[in-house]
Structures are given as structure tokens and as C-alpha cells.
Amino acid sequence: MSESTLISVSYISKATQDMGVLALMRLTDQAAQRNKKLGISGVLFYENQHFGQILEGPRSEVLKIWEKIQADPRHQQVRLLKMEEITARSFPAWSMRFFLAKEILEKMPSLTGVLDGLPEHDIELLRLMRASAE
Ligand SMILES: Cc1cc2nc3c(=O)[nH]c(=O)nc-3n(C[C@H](O)[C@H](O)[C@H](O)COP(=O)(O)O)c2cc1C
């Protein structure tokens, strides 16, 4: 398997504490800076004490960050939605685009309720994260 194989990892998790805007900005800013160096791109959203994230990039780099993210004390109940090989990035322009899910729900009110992170909503969550970044 080539070093440049691209993969995508998506998950949802629950913040250990409700995060303020400043803490979210700091997290996103640091993540984006590191991701940029590692060739990782993606999106992160926060709502109602839940995170959702899609990471994409070279396999080895994404797996390293994924290990760190899972061990991060700022969140818990980290649940993988999907890990897959991809042929092209969905978010090439974003080293980590952050948004509040409220912004998405304004655009797509039919998705209200999906953010509770219930297992049966996996596919909707993925669609939501992808659609919101378009
Ligand atoms: C919800 C969430 C998303 C995160 N996303 C990223 C990310 O995209 N890239 C990244 O480098 N770190 C991200 N982090 C931070 C990592 O968990 C970790 O703190 C960071 O990689 C620094 O690790 P180190 O101090 O061991 O080097 C995220 C943390 C949380 C809680």
C-alpha cells in the first residue's frame, strides 16, 4: 500500500464539559495549524455538547492524529462513524473548518434531531457534515 494512500475518518463524541466559544476557537486553531503541516483536511462541528468531525489525508498521518484525538480528555464517548480509503478529498481547501451545527440546521431544518448522535443517525450525520461544508 502506498504511503500516499488517502483515508477519511469520521466520528462523533461528547464534550467532557460544555465548551465556550474561546475554547472551541483555540482547539480549532491549533488543530488547523497542525493539520496543515501534516496534509490533513476536514471539518469539525459542535453543538449541544457534541462534536462531529471528518478528517482526511495520508493514512499514516490521519491514524496518528486519530489516536491522539481519541485520548483527548476534552471529550468522551468517541464513536467512529466511518473509516475508509478515498480517492479524492471532500474538503481540500480546509485544514479544519469549524462551524456550529446551528448554522447547518438553518440551511437544512429537516435534519433537526439528528445531532443527538444516536446510532441510527450515522448516515444522516455523515451527510450533514459533508453537505454543510459544500
Ligand atoms: C474534538 C477534537 C478534535 C480535534 N481535532 C484535531 C485535529 O483535527 N488535528 C489535530 O492535530 N488535533 C486535533 N485535536 C487535538 C488532539 O486531540 C491533540 O490534543 C493534539 O493533536 C495535540 O497532541 P499532542 O499534545 O500529543 O501533540 C482535537 C481534539 C478534540 C477534542
The ligand as a MOL file (V3000), in Angstrom:
LIG
                    3D

  0  0  0     0  0            999 V3000
M  V30 BEGIN CTAB
M  V30 COUNTS 31 33 0 0 0
M  V30 BEGIN ATOM
M  V30 1 C -12.9570 17.2970 19.1560 0
M  V30 2 C -11.4850 17.3760 18.9270 0
M  V30 3 C -10.9800 17.4760 17.6370 0
M  V30 4 C -9.6090 17.5570 17.3970 0
M  V30 5 N -9.1570 17.6460 16.1170 0
M  V30 6 C -7.8300 17.7210 15.9000 0
M  V30 7 C -7.3230 17.7980 14.5800 0
M  V30 8 O -8.0500 17.8260 13.5950 0
M  V30 9 N -5.9740 17.8770 14.4190 0
M  V30 10 C -5.1000 17.8600 15.4870 0
M  V30 11 O -3.9030 17.9410 15.2800 0
M  V30 12 N -5.5720 17.7960 16.7310 0
M  V30 13 C -6.8920 17.7280 16.9740 0
M  V30 14 N -7.3510 17.6650 18.2610 0
M  V30 15 C -6.3610 17.7520 19.3630 0
M  V30 16 C -5.6980 16.4180 19.6590 0
M  V30 17 O -6.5620 15.6440 20.4410 0
M  V30 18 C -4.3770 16.6650 20.4540 0
M  V30 19 O -4.6180 17.4950 21.5390 0
M  V30 20 C -3.3540 17.2960 19.5710 0
M  V30 21 O -3.1040 16.5050 18.4390 0
M  V30 22 C -2.0170 17.5420 20.3260 0
M  V30 23 O -1.4980 16.3410 20.7700 0
M  V30 24 P -0.0500 16.3030 21.4550 0
M  V30 25 O -0.0600 17.3650 22.5150 0
M  V30 26 O 0.0650 14.9190 21.9920 0
M  V30 27 O 0.9260 16.5980 20.3680 0
M  V30 28 C -8.7200 17.5690 18.5100 0
M  V30 29 C -9.2260 17.4490 19.8090 0
M  V30 30 C -10.5960 17.3650 20.0310 0
M  V30 31 C -11.1070 17.2720 21.4430 0
M  V30 END ATOM
M  V30 BEGIN BOND
M  V30 1 1 1 2
M  V30 2 1 2 3
M  V30 3 2 2 30
M  V30 4 2 3 4
M  V30 5 1 4 5
M  V30 6 1 4 28
M  V30 7 2 5 6
M  V30 8 1 6 7
M  V30 9 1 6 13
M  V30 10 2 7 8
M  V30 11 1 7 9
M  V30 12 1 9 10
M  V30 13 2 10 11
M  V30 14 1 10 12
M  V30 15 2 12 13
M  V30 16 1 13 14
M  V30 17 1 14 15
M  V30 18 1 14 28
M  V30 19 1 15 16
M  V30 20 1 16 17
M  V30 21 1 16 18
M  V30 22 1 18 19
M  V30 23 1 18 20
M  V30 24 1 20 21
M  V30 25 1 20 22
M  V30 26 1 22 23
M  V30 27 1 23 24
M  V30 28 2 24 25
M  V30 29 1 24 26
M  V30 30 1 24 27
M  V30 31 2 28 29
M  V30 32 1 29 30
M  V30 33 1 30 31
M  V30 END BOND
M  V30 END CTAB
M  END
